[in-house]
Amino acid sequence: MFVLAELKDTVRILPKKFKRKLNDSITDELNRKLANKVYHNVGLCIALHDITKIQESFIFPGDGSSHTKVIFRYIVFRPFIEEILIGKIRSCSVDGVHVTLGFFEDIVIPPHKLQHPSRFDQTEQAWVWEYDTGDGEKHDLFMDAGEIIRFRVVSETFTETLPTGPKTGADAAEKSEAKNVSPYALGAAIDEPGLGLLSWWENT
């Protein structure tokens, strides 16, 4: 679920921080810049693990800050495809079951990846697995918000989001829609025995 990613960056340190140890200033700056942010095609950055190389620092004309190239390792959330994880149902919609891990919420189990057969109950706003009891009857198993769920990661999507200036009219609506696009999302599945709500399998 978590991996170490080796990255490199040029860190800018303001003059007011020159009294501190360079290593501490770089650590603070890297965490400020990357923590809880998605690094494209890498994953969700969690925290700095260590700094492996600090190169020379430079001060450019007109800028009193120092600029230091560093190579470092960062703890990143990026589960591998087919990995089994346990989360909590955040909500349900016609698009599927939305799952959260607490620190990461962009996980969706689409309808075709639910236990079969399943249906969406508009009144309860929940997906329901129509479980066959084996004696010709079906028992409705609801997937309610807040339930603990075990799922398999089947896909990942990185979307590059670029900053945009203020817009009006139709452009503003387009900008608002773009803001709702997650830079990193996971697709999941529960369409096999042992997956789904933990309560389903407690007595099996």
LINQUISUL-V828182 format. One line per field, one symbol per residue. phi: phi as a letter, one per 40 degrees, with the letter a starting at -180 (. if undefined). A space follows every 10 residues. Layout:
phi->???
This chain:
phi->.bbcbcbbab ccbcdcbccc cdccccdccc cccbdgbccd gbhccbacca bcabcccbbc dgbcccbbcb babbcbcacc cgccbbbbcc abacchbcbb bgbabcbbbc dcbcdbcbbc ccccfacbcc cccgbgbbbc bcbcdgccbb abcbabbbbc bbcbccbbgc cccccccccc cccabbbbab cadgbhcccc bcbb
